[in-house]
Amino acid sequence: MQKKKIISMIAAIVVFLIIILLPTPEGLPVAGQRALAILAFAVILWITEAVTYPVSAAAIIGLITIFIGLAPTVEDPSVTYSTKGALQLALGGFSNTAVGLVAGASFLAVAMEITGLHKRIALYIMSKVGTKASSLVIGTILVSIVLAFFVPSATARAGTLVPILLGIVAALSLAKSSKLSALLMITAVQSISIWNIGIKTAAAQNMVALGFMGEAFGFDITWGKWFIYAAPWSILMSVVLYFVMTRLIKPEMDDLKDSKGLIKAQLNELGKMSKKEMKLVTISVLLLIAWATEGILHPFDSTSVTFIAVAIMLLPGVGVYTWKEVEGKIPWGTLIVFAVGVSMGSVLLSTKGAEWLSLNTLEAMGLSDMPLIGIIMVLSLFNILIHLGFASATSLSSAFIPIVIALVISMGATDFSGPGLVLIQQFVISFGFLLPVSAPQNMLAYGTGAFTSKDLLKSGIPITLIGYLLIILFSMTYWQWVGLL
């Protein structure tokens, strides 16, 4: 494993140097060529996982600082960016409001973990469903939907659901590798991916795209508008998921009478709701209302109200935790990767690297001359295929969305919404249905041994195909009706 990582690291460096040393193509600024070299370096590291994501972020910052810093600017080739100017570009993502929203949402996810409220919500919902295997599937889907509103981390949601589902299976004297275990676990991770699309704050990669779109188009979207656009698709896909899973995997037993008692026993073990949980419920509900009514009842954006909620959660006497309790649980490395990913995309756009790459790939395929639906069909299919190589939707968004933005900009005035086209591609980026490595939540559940990669693929193929067809159908109808396109 170590040898493979070293080889991958060497490959990334070699590819980077080759692109840097090649003659600069016509129409591509030197800085743009170097930005593409850094992108190639980053993509190899992301795909092979030769180093951890935070380490790759540090390497990207260093490369941007040195190689973009010594390159002539796009605006005036007689002047270089300078290392100071390039470092500002490399760190620009840290000031992006989308990164702030992810950071604030991380504090909310940790509050759920510390108080145990997310587990109480999950157990309560599961206690209300029936004892049939199909009822547990419905309960699993419902839990993933409800948690998506309040736990803005796919991995955290999986971390809540997986132990509960394993506990049910174990209490029924079935093995981790049983069909019931596979049925519930795969349902959980597929539903989590589906609702990464339905809710703006459910996944960090959504913020990546919005960060790029804000810089390129001055485009922002409220929590409520995102929900109106994407939630109907996710609702339909949840129904599809139910029918696919209940027909694909038949569990060892259908009537699971003992499951209800077990779930209620776990719920009783939690005892009465604590004061901290009650406070968190109040804060979470108010935050959800504030997100949903942005631009309707008040002028405050999602990031601002999230930080207000974080401040309240940290206040002594009023809040639910102290800074000492929370600081060790925040995924600081993930936030750094996220911010640097936004910086990388911004550098690609500002140096014209993304524009040149779009011209020589997507536009060379004749995409810009296709009708809107044709563009969406080809881009979405391409998006799904390249996702097979990425273990992180955030890194895929950092690499792919700037290229789509460049394509839209190159098309000039169109009879459809360019930002809407980009947003639809961001929806498709969350299609982590096929492989365990396609999403962190898949890997978390796969690590339990509850299912094989073949099991996930069997469910992932029909879900991906139907999801793709629904993207096309919505693009032809609903998204045009509600003004997304």
N, C-alpha and C positions, 0 to 999 in steps of 0.2 A: 504493500500500500504506500509506504514511504517513498519507494523507488518510483512509483507511478506519479506521485505528487511532484517529485523533483523533475521528472521528464516533462510533465505538464507545465511546470514553471519555466523550464528552459524553452519549451515550445512557445509559450506566451512571449517571452523576451525576444526570441528569434523572429517571430512574426512581426512584433512591434518594430524591430530594427529594420527588417526588410521593407516594410511600408514607409518608414522614415527615409530610407536611402534610395527608394525608387524615384525616378524623375517625377516632378510634380505635374499631374495631368492638367490639360488646358481647362480653365474655368474653376479650378480648385485652388484656393489660397493655400500658402504654405502652412498656416495655422490650422486650416481645415484638414489638410493631409495628416498633420500631427495629431489632431483630435481623433481622426479615424484610426490611427495607429494605436492610440491609447484605448479607444473603444474595442479594437480587436484584442488587445492585451487583456482588457477587463473581461470580455466575453469568454475567452479561453479559461481564465481563472474561475469565472462563475460557473461555467458548464462542467469543468473537471473538478471543481472544488479543491484545487491544488493547495490553496490556503483558505483560512476562514474569511468570511465576508468582511469583518472589520479590518483584517490585514490587507485585503484587496483594496479597501477604501483608502487606507493610508498610502498604499502604493500609487493609486490613482491621483491623490492629492500631490504627491511628489512629482509624478510625471507631468501633470498639468503645469505645476509651478515652474519646472525647469524648461520643458520643451515648448510649451505655449509661451512662456515668459520670454524666451529668446527668439520667438518667431515675429515677423513683421505683422502689424495689425492689418485687418481687412480694410479698414477705412483709409489708412495712410501707410503704404508699404515701406516708407522711409523711416518709420518709427516702430520700435518693438513694443510688445505688451509690457515687458519688464517682469522680473520675478514677483515683485510686489503686486503688480496689476494682475498677473496670472494667479497668484495665491488668492486674491480677492474673488476671482472667477471660481477657483476650486472650492472656496468656502462659501460661495454665494448661496448654496442650497440651505445652509443653516439659518438663513434669514427668511426663507420662504415660509409663508403662513401655513402651507400644506404640511410642512415638517412640524410646525408648532402644533397642528391639530393631532398628528400622530403621537407626538410627545404627551400632549394633554390626555389623549385617549388611553395611553399606556398607564397613566396614573389611575384612571378609572378602572382599568382591568385589574390592576394590583389591589385596588380597594375591594373589588369583588372577591379576590383571592384571600386577602387578609381576614375579611369578615365572614367568608364562606357563603355569602349571599347567592352567588351563582350556582352553588351546589344545591342550596335550598330551593331555588327556582326550578332547577332541573328535576329534582326529586318530586317536587309538588306536581309538576306537569305529568311526570311519568306515573304518579300515584292515581291520576284521574283517568287514565286510559284503561282499556279492558285487559283481559288476561290472554287473549289470542296473540299469536306471534305477529299477525298483521297489525294488531292494535299497538304493540310495542314499536313497530316500524313507524306508525303514525306519531306515537309519542316522541320517538327519537327525532323525527322531522320537526315537530312542533317545538321541542326544546331548542334545537339549533336555530330556529327562526326567532324565538323570543330572546335567546342569548345574543343573537346578532344585533339586536337593538341596544343592548346594555353592555356587552363585552366586545369592545372594538379590536379584537385580535382573534384570528382564525385558530391559531395554535392554542390560545388560552381556552377557547370554546371546546376544542377537541380535548384539552387537558381536563376539562370538567366532565365531559360526557363519557370518555373512554373508561375511567375507573368505575363509574356507575354501571355501565353496560357489562363490563367484565364481572362485576359483583353479582349482577342478575344471573349471568351464565353460570358462575361458580356455585351459586346457591341452588341452582337446579341440577347440580351434580353433572354438568356437562363440561367437556374439555374446552380450553381456550380455542382450540382448532376446530370446534364443532361448527356445524352449519348455521346454528342460531347465532353464534358469536360472529361469524363472517357476515351474516345478514344484517345484524344491528350495527356492526362496526363500519361496514362499507356504506350503509345508509347514512350514518353520522357524518363521515368525511365528505361524501358527495353532496349532502345537504348543506354543509358548511361552505363548500365551494360555490354552490348555487346562490347562497345568500350573501356571499362576498360581492356579488353583482347587484343584488337587490337593494342594499343599503350602503350609502356613501361612506359611513364611518366604520363599516364592518371589516375593511382590509386596507393595509398601508398602501398597496399598489394603486388604489383609487386616488390617493393623495398625490402620488407621483405624477400621474397624468394631468391632474388639475393644476399642479405646479407648473408644468410645461405649457399648458393651455393658457394659463394666466399670463405668462410672459410673452407667448407668441400672439395671442388674440385679445388679451385683456379680458379673457372669458372666465367667469366664475359661475358656479351653480349651487343653489341652496340645497340643504339637506332634503327639504320637501320636494323640490323639483326632481332631484335625483330619484327619490322614492317613486314619484309619479311615472317617471320614464322607465325605471328598471324593475320595480317590484312586481308589476303584472307578469313580466317574463319569468321572474323567480317563482311566483305562485304557480304558474302553469308547469314549470319545470319540477316543482315539488310534487305535483300530482303525477307527472311522468315518472319521477323517481320512485314513488310508491308502487306503481304498477310494474315497473321494470324489476324492482327488488323482490316483490312478493311472488313474481312469476319466475324469476331467475334462480332464486335460492329457496328450496323447501327445507325448513328446519326439521330436526329429529322429532319434535313434538309441537303440536299446534296450540293445544290448550295449556297455558302456563299459569295454573292457579296459584302456585307458590310465589310467583313474581310480585304480585300486588302486595302480599304480606311483607315480603322482604323490603320492598321500596318504602312501605309505610314505617317499617321498623327503623330503617336508616333515617327517615325523616324525623321520627320520634327521638332518635339519638341526638339530633341537633338541638332538641329542646325548643323552648319558646324563642321567638325572634328577639335578638339582643337590641339594645338601644343603638349601637353602632350600625346594625343592619337597618333599623328603622330610619336612621339618619341618611344612610346610603340610598335606601329606596326613595326617600323624599328628594335627595339631590339628583338621583338618576332620572326620576320622572320629570322633574323640573327642567333638567338638561335636555331630555328628549323633546319636551314641549318647546323649549327655546330653539332647538335645532329645526323642528318641524315648522315653526312659525316665523323663521327668519325671512325678513323682507315682507311679511304680512302683518304681524303685530308689533314688530320691533326692527330696528335697523342693524342689530348686532350680528356679525358673521359667526359661523360655527366655531372658528378657532378662538375668538374672543370669549364667547360664553363658556367654552370648555375650560379655558384658563381660569375664569371666575370660579367655576365648579371645583377645579383643582385647589385653588386658594382656600375655598370654604372647607374642603376635605382635610386640609392641613392645619386649619385654625384650632388652637387648644380649646377644649370644652365644646366646641361646635362641630369639629371635624371627626373623622373616623380613624385617623392614624397620624403618627408623627413622621417628620422627615427621616429620622433614624430608622424607623420601621420600613419605610418605602424605598429608600435610596438603593438598597442592595437588590431589590426585586425589579427595578426598571431595566429593560433591555437596552442599555446605553449603546452597546455595539450595533444593535439593529438600527437605532436612530441615526448613528453616524453613517452607516451604509446607506440608509434612506436619503439623508441629506447630500451625501457625495454622489449618489445616483442622480439626484435632481441637478446637481452641479454639472455632472458629466453630460447630461442631456442639453443643458443650457449652453455649455461650451460647444457642443456639436451644432447647435442652432446658430449661435453668434459667429462662429468661424466659417459658416457655410458648408461644413462637413456633411451635415445631415441633408442639406439641399443637394449636394453633389451625389451623395449615395442614393438618394431618392431618384434623381434624374437618371442614374445609370443602372437602377434596378427596377423599381416600381414603374417609373415612366417609360423605361425601355421596353417593358412588357406591354405597353399600350394602355395602361390603366387610366391615364388622364383623358383618353379619348372614349372610354367606355361610359355607358349610362350608369347612373348612381348604383343601381342594384348589382350590376356587374362588378363595379369597384368593390362593393361590400362583400360580395361572394368570394372574389379572389383574395382580397386582403384578409378576410376572416379565415379562409382555408390556410393561407400562408401562416397566419398568426398561430393557428392550432398546431400546425406541423412543427414550427420552430420552438413551440413550447415544450416539445418532447426533449429538447436539449437543455432546458433551463430548470433548475431546482428551485428557483425563486421567481415568483411573479413580479416582485419589485424590480429585480435586475432585468427581467424581460421588458417590463414597462420602460425602464431607463434606456434600453437599447432601441426598442421598436417605435415607441410613441413619437420621439423627435423626427424619425424618418417619415412617419405618416403625416405629421404636422407640415414637414417640408413639402410633401406631395400636395397637400391641400393648398398651401401658399402658392406653389408653382402654377396651380390651376386658375388662379386669379378669381374673378367674379364668377360665381356659379349660381344655379337656380336652386341649390340646396345649401344647408348650413354646414360649413366646413368643420367647425368645432363639434357639431353633432356627429359627423362621420368619425372624427377622432375618438369621441366618447364611446361610440359603439365598439371600436377596436379595443378600448380599455375594458369594456364588458367581456370581450372574447379572451382577453389576457387572463381572466380568472377561470378559464376552462381547464382546471387541474384534475380532470376526471379519469385520465387514462393510466398513469403509472404512479407507483409509490413516490417517485422522486419529483412528480409534477407539482407537489404542494407540501409545505411543512406538516400540515395536519395529516396528510396521507402517511408520511413517514412515521409520525408519532403513533398512529394506530397500527401501521404495518409492523412496527417494532414489537408489538405485543404477541405476534404470531397467530393472530386471530384469522388471518386470511393470507392467501398467496397473491403475488403480483398478477397471476393468471386470473384469479377471482375478480380482482379490481378491474382488469382489462375487459373481462366479459361484461361487467356492468357499465364500464366507462365508454365502450364503443357505441351502444345504443343511446346513452345519455348525451354523448358528444354529438352524434349525428342528429338527434332530435333537437338538441340545443342550437346547433348550427342552422337547421331548417327554420326554427323559430326566430332566430336572429334575422334571417332573410324575410320571413313573413312579417315580422314587426316592422322591418325597414320599409316594406311595401305599403304598410297600412298604419298601424297604431302610432309609430314614431313620427310619421308625417302628420297625422291628425293632431297630435299634442304639441307639434312645433319643434321636435328635436331635430328633424331633418328639413 
